[in-house]
Amino acid sequence: MNILVGLGNPGREYSDTKHNFGFWVLDRFAEKRALTFHTGKGNYLIAKSGKLACVKPTTYMNSSGTAIA
């Protein structure tokens, strides 16, 4: 399985900041492939298609490693 991870910070206050660049890229990638993000079994959102999984941690940027692990 291939996993693409987009990093960012949760919340409206960060939605339009450079800290969410990873989310923007992953959102665009998923949109072009008609993928929809759903709540995962941890602190992340996930969109799957075949052997591809797109993951967006729902933790702050500095805690992303915990969600990915």
Steps between C-alpha positions, in 0.01 A plus 500: 500500500618853420425767758499874437500715812412869498601697808316798644334644808135446595256786546376804312775725630756306293290411195641780282858497627817349355491245781223317310680468168513120537123488551442718194712276278336182627150649467569591137651157428198324653254729321652420158458129576149530651622381841316593820662532841347309792589478867767238564546276803730754660588868476478524122273524197547248219396459138569165327497373146650164410860493624505872581417666832501877556535597866452833679592497872251687719772592749707817485800502266754429775302195617438347157742215562275360770200488269700344216654234721 
